[in-house]
Amino acid sequence: MSGTRTAPTLRFTELGVVLFVFFVSGASGLIYEVVWTRMLTLVFGGTVFAVSAVLTSFMLGLGAGSLLGGRYSDRIRRRRSLLIAYGMMELAIAGLAFATPILFSVLDNVHVAVLSHWDPSRFQVILLRFCLALFGILLPTSLMGATLPLLSRYLVTRNQHIGLRFGILYSVNTAGAVAGCTLSGFVLIASYGVTTTLSIAAAGNIIAGILALLAARWTPTNESSQVRGADRLPADQTSGPATGSDPMSVPSSLPVLAGPWAILIVVSGLSGFVSLGYQVLWSREFSMLFTNTVYGFTVVVSTFLVGLVLGGLLASAMADRVRNTLAVLAVLQVMIGVTAIFLIDWERRRWLSDVVLSVAGFKDDGSGVRWDSWTDFMMLRFVMALLTMLLPATLIGVTFPLLVRAYTYQRGRLGSRVGGLYCANTVGCVLGAAVVGFVMIPLFGIRYSVLTLGIVSVAVGIVLAILDPVSTARSRLALISVAVILLGTVIVLFDPGKSEPVIAGARILLTRDSVDALVRVEEVADPPYRALIINYMRRLGGTSRAALQLQRRQAHLPMLLHPNPQDVLVIGFATGCTTGAVAVHNGVRSIDGVEIVGCLEETAAYFSESNYNIVADPRFRFHAQDGRNFVRTTRKKYDVIIVDLFQASDAGVGNLYTIEHFQSCRDRLKPGGLICQWIPTHQLPKEQFGTFIASFQHAFPNSTLWMADVPVPTGLVGIVGSTEPLHIDYQRLSSRFAHKALATVMANVFLEDEFSILSSFLLGSSDLQRLSAGAPLNTDDRPLVEYLTPRDCTNQKYFAAQNLAAIASRLGSAARVADRVDHLCPEEMSDCESAVRLRARLAARSLMIFGLVMSNQNRVAEAIDYFQKARSACPDSREVEQFTQVYLQQLNNSLRQ
């Protein structure tokens, strides 16, 4: 034995450096996933299909890289060379990352050029985006995928340590991913922007690469990466086990048999399928239960990764001692399915979360824990996420290192084995996300999809138990019986409907769980109206009197400000009532409606009486697409663009509030065209309100602010941008109201005459500049609105009071309005009847705005006084009478309460 060379040992400092390097690499990898997904969805749009194309490309790159990298690593003969190859890959990833903004810009130009000159089918669009995304990120993601097999080959120095060392490596890399997800989601993008965040991730790869190259210098040049001497299996154990031994046990009894290896590959793929399938379902559920902010993704992914870390550590401690791998995998699959089904019940999780948070010191007023700040709210989300995901995610985390240990009985093939398993796992992830997102959710809904996926997991566990060649028949029967009993128990306890609130007294006319959102149409009998609800809580309009006034006035004001609107674009279709109001104006020849939730074209039929059956109008075309992406890829130009209301805190909505989007809208306007963006003053903190105004004015210096005048106490304003300074021809506007049919329609929403439009004017461009002075711009690189708005949990009435007070302090005089109106008075008269009526209506509107400020500050008596003065200032106006009456009724009701 004197010539025998044993495998090298790993020094503690060397182990620490390698683990630190892979932690940093994991953090950078997850940051890339977040940043590249964000950057590419700005190119392709924010639809589910566009995002899926990007994520699929990312996962396939990782899978391909792991497969090729694994085979490459097994051909490297020196351990030092493994670390050098790894270090060079990390540096290459960093270099490619720095180049991605330029590359994505090229992809953007190609994408716009293709779609603007070609009208492809939906499948062709998806395929185009997938190919472009794959081209953009395939090389760096492949290098990222190759790093795991390389470091596995370097770190594992003995056959007996495969499970321990790989489990630790897997856990450390996943822990880095947790750090990367949390940092990018909560800190980096909000504080430094997308480009700087990308640079930070690339810097992490550079640090990892340099440290790996330095560590390679510490590795003796004569240390081989191949199995030698005592570390090699005896010849009689490399061909198969003795009769009756475990074909899935520790290295000394692992055979080279096709069947068991195929089972392990399939299990790895199924583990990935279940992993991403559950993640999609949990993300969708949490976006509905806790609002769909950009932080929801971070919470779900971070929590899931924490479970994988714990599972990897558990696997590292047990993998080398497992004697019957198939039996353990069978138990894991059964427990994954059972726990996922058991923990999907909302009331059960809410009760547990209340207990946990109450112990932690959060307030409980008898109806559950409440939060007073964004930090408290995020704590609730994390607790709920942990209660939902931690246990099944931990069990999923145990699976992969255990598979690696069973599949890799010799170090000499560790790289290719790890690469093969990881490739199967990533392919399973892609299929899981696609099948669950595009098939199961539309067919079964979220809760029943969790149930279905859980049943699949248990069924896989039962099949593995049946295929287990080692366990006795009695043991297999016992495991199958327990699995069936547990599954039956959780199915009996399963209740899918406890978190589906319905408007009091309403009946559900339609429920549609589409790939985009859960859509519901509800009807109330007294007073009779219908409402469109998205994701349980977001109301997108309805047929109540106040809702119709809001939706229709959003169309009428910009349509009347333009002298001759012919081609109109409405971004945000919802019930179709705003788009339908566009169609009643004379001279309109084409209307494009864009809506990211595609099934709303079908639900419009439930609102056909209120939207004038717009879907059947031959001038109308519905586009199931992201509004931003539609504007960038269409060649058509418009006279008027109307941008409907959006919840500013929702994920993705901030992309419609950036200067880049506003500039794209400007490019889509004809000469003399205008855009009207409606702004809910109660949804934006004062700082983000200023940011929005400043960003809009960056693209449209000739901006003006207008009041919607709808009977909601928080107020609604619209900012109008035009390619030229806005001037209104009084005579042309008056003639529009002289048209009987149009005048009747507008009178129904209290637009009684031309003064209803003229008196809606609030601020000119110079006033808006002073209002937003010093506010930072909202850009694609610095998405301030999307990241900062959800952090302010202040009462929304406070936002409205702040923003309306800022507007009220700068209200202009009648002279400022008159300067924008041509032919208001004959040249020889400066104080004609029209000017007198306009001054009276403006005075009433100013008083109403101050009344709204007082109302939102809970100064009820002062608010009532302002509204009464507004009524007295313009007693002959039906519009002023209607709105002051509604406001006074609301205020008097609050006093009585």
N, C-alpha and C positions, 0 to 999 in steps of 0.2 A: 504493500500500500504506500510505499515511500514515494511513488510517482504520482499519487493521487492528489489533485488540487481541490480544496473545498471552495464553496461559493463564498464570495466576499460578505463581510458583515457591514452593517450600516451604522456609522457613528451618530451619536445623539445630535451633535451640532449640524451634521449633514442632513439628518432627518428633519430638524427644525427649519432649516433654510428651504428645503424642498416643499414642505407643507406650507410655509409662509408664501412661497412663490405661487403655489397652486391656489391658495386662498385669494391672493391678489388677482390672479388670472380669472378665477370664478367671478369675482366682483366686476371686473372689466367686461366679461362676457355677458352678464345680465344687463349691464348698462348699455352695451351695444344693442341688445335685443330691444330694450325700451326706446333708445334714441333712434335706431334705424327704422323701427316700426313707425315711430312718430314722423320721421322725415319722409318715409316712403308713402305713408297715408296722406301726407300733404300733396304728394305727386298723384297718387291713384284715387284718392277720395277716402272718406271714413266709413264706407259701407261695410257690412259684415264680410262680403265677398272680397273686397279689396284688402282688408286687414288679414283675412285668412290666406290670401295669396302671398302676402309678405311673410307671415309666420310659417307657412308651409315651406317657403323657400329657405327660411332660416333653419328649420329643423332638418330638411333634406340635406342641406350643406353640412350640418353637424354629423348626420348619419354617414354620408359619403366619406367625409374626412376621417371618421373613426374607423371605417372599414379599410380604407387605403392606408391610413396611418398605422393601424395594427399590423398589417402585413409588412409594411416597411420597417417597423420597429423590431420585428422578429429576425430581420436580416442583418441588423447591426450587431457586431461581434463584441464591441467594447462598451462597458457601462459609461465611460466618459463620453463616448460618442453619442449615446442616448441623450445625455444632458446638453451636449452642444447642439444637437438637432432640435431639442425642445427650446433652448434659448433662442436659436435662430428663427424658429417658428413664431415665438412671442414677438420678436422684433419685426418680423414680416407682417404680423397681424396689425401691429401699431402703424406701420407704414401704409398699409392698405386702408386702415381706419382714417388716417389723415386725408386720404385721397377720396373717400366716399362722398363728401359734399360736392366735389367737382363731378364725380361720376353720376351722382343722383341728379345733378343739374342737366347732364346730357340725357339721362333717362327721361327726365321731365319733358325736355324738348321733343324727344322721340314720341313719348306718350301723347302729348298735345297735338303734334303734327299728324299722327296716325288717326286719332279719334276725330280731329277737326276736318279730315278729308275722307272719312270712311264712316259708314253707319253700321257697325258690326252688331251681331246678336249678343245677348248677355253672356253666353258661353264663350264667344270669341273675345269679348272684353276681359273676362276672367282669365282666359288663357294668355292673352297679351300681357296682362299685368303680372301674372305668375312668371312668364318668361323674362320680362324685364327685371323683376325683383330678383329672380334667380341669377341672372347675369350680373346684377349689381353686388350681390353679397355672397355668391357661391364660393369664391376663392378665400375670403377671410373666414367664413364660417367653416369651410373644410379644414383650414389650418387649426381652427379652434377645436374641431372634433378630433383631430389627430393628436392633440396634446395628452388626452387621457391614456390611450394605450402606451404612448412613449414614457410618461412618468410612471405608469404601472410597471413597465418592464424595468425601469431604473430602480424603483423603490423596493420591489419584491426581490429579495436576495436568496430566499430559500423556498422550496415547495411548501414546507410546513407553514409558511407565513402568508400565503396568498390571501386568505380570507381576512386576516387581521390587517395587513398592510393596505390592501385594496379598499377595505371598508373605511379605514381612516382617511385615505386619500379622497375617496368619494365624498365623505362627510365634510372634510375641510373645503373642498372645492364648492360644494353646495352651500356651506356656510358663507363662503365668499359671495356666492350668488345672492344670498339673503341680504348681505351688506350692500351689494351693488343695487339691488332692487329698492331697498329702503332709502339709500342715499339719493339715487336718481329720482325716485318718486316724491320724496318729501323735502329734499334740500337742494340738490344740484341744479336741476332744470329751473326751479322757481327762483333761485338766487343768482345763477350765473348764465342761464340760457342753454340752448341745445348744443351749439357749437363748442362752447367751453366744456360742457359735460362730456362731449365726445372726446375732446382733447385730454380730459382727465382720465378717461378710460384708456386711451392710447398710452398715456404716461404710465398707467399701471402695467400695461404690457411691456413697456420699455424697462421699467424697474424689474419686472419678473424675468425678462430676457437677460438683462445684465447680471442679475444675481445668479441665474442658472449658469451662465458662462463662467462666472467667477467660481461657482461651486464645482464646475467641471475641472477646474485647475486643481482642486483638492483631491479629486478622485485619482487614485494610482493608475498610471497608463496601462499596467499589465492586468488590471481586473477585467475579466471577461464577462459578457452579459449572457453567455451560454451556460447551460447546466453542466456541471463537471463532477466527476468522482462520486463522493458520498451523497451528493445532492441529487444524483440521477436515479431514477427508478430502476430496480432490477429488471433484466430483460424479460423475465417471465411475468412481470406485472404491467408491461406496456401493451400487451396484446389482449388482456382480458382478465377478469377475476376468476377465482376458483369457483366451482359450482356452489350455488347457494349464497354467495356473498352479495353485498349491496352494490348494484351497478350505479348508484348515485351517492356513494359515501365518500370518505376521506381519500386522499390521493392513492394510497396503497391498494385500493380496491376499485378504482375507476377504470372502466373498460373503454376501448375504442370501438363503440358500437353506434351505428347510424341512428337507430330508433331513439334511445335516450337523449342523444344530442339534439335531434330534431325537436323533441319535446321541450327542451330547455330554450331553444330559439323561439318556439311558438309562445312559451310562457313569457319570455322577455318582450315579445311584441304585444301580447295581451296586457302585460303590465303597463306598457306605454299607452295602449289604447284606453285602459281604464283611468290611468293617471290624468291624461289630458281631457278625457271625457268628463270626469268629475270636476276638473278645474273649470271647464267651460260652464258647466251647470251651476257650480257655486258662484262663479263670477256673475252670471245672469241673475241668480236669485238675490245676491247681495246688492246688485245695482238697482233692483226693484224695491227691496226692503229698506235700504238706507240712502236712496238717491244715487244717481249715476255720476258721481264726480270722478275726476282723474285719480283721486286717491283710492278709490274702490279697487282698482286693478292692483295697486301696490299692496293693499291689505291682503287680498286673496292670494296673490303669488308669494308674498313674503311668508305668510302663515303656512302655506302648502310646503314651501321649501324648508321651513323649520322642521316640519314633520319628516321630510326626507333626511335631514341632518340627523335627527334622533334615530330614525330607522337605520341609517348607515352605521352609526356608532354601535347600535345594538347588534347589527349584523357582524361588525368587525369582532365583537366579543364572542360570538357563537359560531361563526361560519366554519372555522377550522375544526370544530368538534362535532358538527352535525353528522350523524351516521345514516340518516335516511332523508335525502334532500326532497324527493317527491312528496313524502308525507308532510314535511314542514311547509313546502310550497302549497300543498292542498289546504292545510290549516290556514295559512296566510290569506289565500284567496277567499275562503269562506268568511273569515273575520273581516276582510275588507268590505265585502258585500253587505254583511249583516250590520256592521257599524255605520256604514254610509246610509243605509235605509233608516236605521234607528235614529240617527242624529239629524235627519232632514226635517223632523217635526218641529215647526216653528215655536209652538207654545212650550214644548219641552226645553228647547234651547234658551228661550227667553226667560223661563223660570230659573234655569241654571245660571244664566248671565246675571240676573238680578241678585241671586245669592252671592255670586263671586264679587260683583261690584259693591254690594252692600258691605261685605266683609272688608273690602278695600277702602271703605269710607265714603262711597258715593251716596247721594241722597235718595231716599225712597219715600214717596208721599203716599204710599198705599196702592198706587196703580202701576208701580214699576219704577225702576231707576230713571232719573232724569239727568240731563246734562245742561250745563250753563255755558260751556265754551267748546271750541273746536277740539281742544285736547281731550276733554271729557267724551265728546262724541266719537273721536277716533279710538279712544280706549274701549268704548262700548263695541265698536266694530271689530276691534282686534279680539276682544273676549268672545264675541259671537263667532268669529271666524275660527278661533282656536277650538271652541266647543264643537263646531261643525266639522272641521277638517283635520285636527291634529291627530286623532287616533287612526282614522283610515290612511292618512298621509304617512304616518310613521310605519304602518304595516306595509305600505307600498315601498317605503324607503328601505325596509329590510330585504325586499325581494331581489333587487338587482345585485348587491354584493354577494348574496347567497347563490344566485345564478352563476356569477363569475367564479366563485369557489368550486361549484360543482362542475362547471364546464371546463375549467382550467386545472388539469391535474399535474401539469409540468410548467415551470417557468419558461422553458424554451418556446412555448407557443402562447404565452400569456398575451402578447400584443394582439395577435390575430383573433384570439378568443374574445378578448375584451372588445375589440373593434367590431366583431361580428354581432355580439350580444347588444352592444350599444346601437349599432345600425338598425337591428331589428326593433329595438326599443323606440328609436326615433321615428321609424316608419309607423309603428303602432301609435305613437303620439299624433302623427299627422292624420292617420285614419280615424283615431278617436275624436279629435277635434272636428273633423269634417262630418263624420257620421252623426255625432251628437248634435252639432250645431245646425246642420242642414237637413237632417232626416228625423232624428228622434224628437227634438224640441218641437218642430212643427206638427209631428204626428201625435205625440204623447203629452207635450207640455213639460215643464221643468221637473215637477215632483214625480210624475210617472216615469220620466226619463231616468231619474235617480233610482227609482224602484227597478226599472228594467235593467239598468247597468248593474245594480246590486245582485239581481237574480243571475245575470250572466257571470259575475264573479263567483258566486256560490256554485253555479253549474260547472265552471272551470275547475274549482276545487274538488268537486265530486268526480269529475272525469280523471283528474290527476290521482285521486285516491284509488280509482278503479284500475288505472294503469300501473300503479305502484307494484313492482315485482318482488319487493322485499317483505312488506308487511304481510302478516297472516290474514286469512280471509275474515277472521273475527275482528281484527283491528280495522280492516277496511270497512266492514259493515258498521262498526261502531262509529267511525268517523262520518260516514255517509248519513247515518241516523241522526247524529248530533247536528250535522249541517242542515238536514231537512227540518228538524225541530226548531232550530234557531231561525231559519228563514221563515217558517210558518208563523212563529211568534211575532217577528218584526212586521210581517205583512198584516197580521191581525191588528197590531198597534199602529199601523201606518194610517195617517190622516193627511191627505194632500191639500185640504182647502182651508186651513185655519189662518192663513195669512193673506186672504184675499178680501180686503175690505170693499164694501159696496156702499154707494150713496144711500143715506137713510131713506127708506121707502121706495127704493128703486128696484126695477127688475132688469135682468141682463138680457139684452136682445141678441148680442153676439159676443163670443170670445174667440180670439184668434191668436194662438201662440206661434208667431212667425219667426223666421230667422233673425229679424231685426228687433222685435219687441213683442211684449204681450199687449194685445189691443183688445179693448172692450167697449161696446156701446151699451150705455145704460139709459133707461127711460124712467122718468118720474111722472106720476099721474096728476098730482096736485101741488103746485101749478104744473101743467103739462110741458115737459121739455125733455130733450135728449142731450146726452153728453158723451164725448169721446175721451176715453181714459187710456193712458199709456203706462204700462208697468205699475199697475195698482194705484199710483198716486198722482201722476202728471195729467192734468186736464188740458186737452188741446182745443177746447172750444165746445160749443153746444148751441142749442136753439132757444135758450132762455132769452128774455127781452134784452137784458143787459149784455149777454154774450153776443147776440146778433148785432147790437149797436156797435160793440167793440170791433167785431170782425169786419163788418161792412164799412164802417168809417175808416178803417185802415186802408181800404181800397179807394174810397171816394176822394179823400183829401189829396193824395198824390195824383190821381187821375184828373182832378179839376185844376191842379196847379200847372199841368202841362196843357198847352193850347190845343194840341191835336194828337192825342195818343192813339197809335195804330198797332204797334207791336209791344206786347207787355210780357214781362217775366215776373212770376210770383215764386219766391223761395220760401217754402214752408206751406204745404197744401192743407194738412190737417183735415178739418171737416169740409173744406172747399168753399166755405161761405165768403171768405175774402176774395178768392178767385172768381166766384160767381158774381160778386158785386162789380168786378172789373168788366164782366161781359155785358152789363146793362148800359155802358157808356157808348154813345154813338161813335162810329168810325173805327172801332176796334176790329182788326182783321185777324190777329193771331194772339193766342194766350198760351204761354208755356208755364206749366206748374211743376215745380221740382219738390220732391219729398223723399227723404232718406228711408222712411218706413214704407216699403213698396205696397203693402196690402191696403193702404189707406185709399187707394183708387177704388177698391171694392167697397169699403165701408162708407164711401161718399154717398152710396145709394140710400143709406139710412137718414141722410140729411138733405135729400134731393129737393124737398120743398123749400128749404132755407138757402141752399146754394144754387137755386135756379137750375137744377139738374145740369150742372156745368160739365160733367163727364160726357154727356151726350151732345154737347155743343160742338159742331164741326170745326170751329175755330180753335178748340182747346186740344192740347196734347200733354199727357201726363208723363213725367220722367222720374222713374224710381232710381234716384241717384243722389249723391252728395251734392249739395248746392254749390259749394265752392268749386268742386271738380267740374260741374256742369258749366259754370261760368268760364272756366279756363279752357274747356275743350270745344265749346260751341263757336261756330263762325257767325252766328246770327247777331244782329245788333238790334237794340231795343230803344223805344221812346221812354218807357217807364220800367224801372225795376222796383218791385215792392218786396221788402224783406220782412217777413212776419216775426212775431215774438218768439224768442228763444230763451230757455232757462240758462242764464249766463254761467251758472256753476256746473252745468252738466259737462261730462267729458266730451271733447270734440267740438263743442259749441264755440269755444274761444277761437277756433280756426276761422270762424265767420266774422270775427271782430278784429282781425289783424289788418295792418296797412296793405299787406300784399293782396289780400282778398278785395279790399276796397279799390285798389288800383286795377285789379282784374275787372271789377264791375264798371269802373270808369271806361275801360277799353271796350266794353260791350255796349256802351251808350252811343246813340246817334248824336249828331250835332244838335244841341238844344235839349238833349235828353236829361232825365233826372232819376235819381234813386232815392227812395224813402226807406230808412231803417228805423223800425219801431223799437223803442227802448222802455222796458218796464223799470220805472225809477225805484221800485221797492226791492229789486233783485240785485242791484249793484251798490256796494259801499261807495261812499263819496269819492275815494281815491280811484277806484276802478271806473266810476262814472266819468271822472276827468280824463282818465286814460283812454276810455272809449271815444270821447269827444275829440281829444287831440289826435288819435289815430285816424278817425274819419276825416278830420280836417286836413291831415297830411295828404290824403288823396283828393279831397274836394275842398279847396280853400274857400269856395263860394258856398259855404254851408249855412243853412238856416234851421232854426228849431221851431217846432210847431206842437200845439196841444191837441190831443185826440178828443178830449171832452167826453169821457164815458163815465157812467155813474159808478165808479170804483174809487174808494177813498184814497188809494195810494197814487193815483194819477198815472197817466201814460203820455209819453212825448215821442215825437218822431223827428229824426234829423234828416233833412233833405239836402242832398248834394246834387250839383248840376255842372254840366260841362261849361256853362257860361253863367254869368251873374243872373240870378233869378229875377225876372220881371213879369208881372201879371197884367194882362189887358183887362181892365174892368168891364169894358163893353162885351168882350168875348165871354168872360166869365158869367156875366148877367144873362147872355143869350143861352148859355148851357142850362141855367135854371129855368129859362122860358120854355124849354122842351118839356112838354107835359108828362110824358112817360117817365123820363129821368127824374124830374122834379118830384113825382109821386113816390118813387123808390127812395130818394134821398130824404124826403119828408118823414118817412117811416123811422129813420134814425136821427131825426131832429136836425138835419142839415136843411134849414128852411129857406135860405137865400145866400147870396154871394157874401154877405157879411159873416155868416157862419164860418166861411173859409178864411176870409181876410182877418178876422179877429182871432183866429187860431195861431197867428204869428206870435212867437215869443221873443226869439233872439236872432240877431244877424251874425255874420261871420266875425266881426270885431268883438262882439259880446261873448261869443263862444270861445274866442282866443283868450279872453280874460278869465272866463270861467274855468278853462283847462290849463291855465298858465302853470308851468313847472311839472305837469303830469308826464310820466314816462310813456313812451309809445308801446303799444301792444303789437308785437311782431311774431313772425313764425319762429324766430330764434329765441325771443323772450316772450313766451305766452303768459303774460301777467294775469290777464282776466281769468283764464282757465285755472290757474294754479292759486291765485290769491283770493278770488271771490269765495270759494267754498270754506276758507279758513275763518271767515267772519260770521259767527252764529248770532249776531245781534238781531233783535226783532226787526222784521222787514219794514214795519212802520217807521222805524228809526231811519232806515235808508231813505225811504220816501220823503221824510221830513227834511233830512239833510239836503237831498238833491233838489227838491222843490224850493226850499229856502234859498239855495244858491241861484236858482233860476229867477225866483221872485225878486231877488235883490238887484237884478240886472234887467228887469223888464223895460222895454222901450216904450216910447210915446207913440201916439197916433201918427205923428209926423214921420217916424222911422218906417212905419208900415206904409204910409202913403207914398214914401219915396220909391217903393218897389211896385207901386200900382200905377199903370198908365191909364189916362183918361178917367180918373176918379171924379174930377170936377171939370167943368168948362174952364178954359184958360182964364176967363175974366173973373172967375169966382174961386176964392181960396177956402171958403167956409160954406160949401153947398150942403144940401140935405144929405147927400151920401157921406160926406165927411163927418157930419154931426152924428149920423146913425153909427158910423164906424167907431167914433170916439166913445159913444155910449156902450157899445158892445165890448170894446176893449177894456173899459173901466169895469164892467161886470166880470169879465174874465180874470182881470188882475185880482179883484176881490175874492173870486172863487179859488184862485191859486193860493192866496194867503189863508183862506179858510181851510184848504187841504193841508197846508203846513201846520196850522193850529190843531187840526183833527189828528194828524199823525204824531203830534207831540202830546196828545191826550189833554189838550186845553179846550175842552168841549164848549164851554160857554163862549169863549172868544171865537171859536170856529162858527158857532151858530150866528153870532153877531155879523161876521164877515159874509156869510151866505145870505142873510137877510138884507144886508146892504147891497149885495150883488143883484138880488131880485129887484130892489127899489131902483137901482141905477139903470135898469133896462126892462121896464115892466111890459113892454110890447113884444118881447122876444119869447116865442114858444120854447126855443132851445134853452135859454137861461132859466125859464120857469121850470122846465122839466128837470134839469140837473140840480138846481138849488133845492127843489122839492125832495128829490131822492136823497141828497146829502143831509138835509135837515131832518128827514125821517130817520135816517140811520143814526144821527147824533142824538136825537130825542129818545130813540130806543135805548141807546147806550146810557143815557142819564137815568132812565127808569130802571135799568138793570143794576 
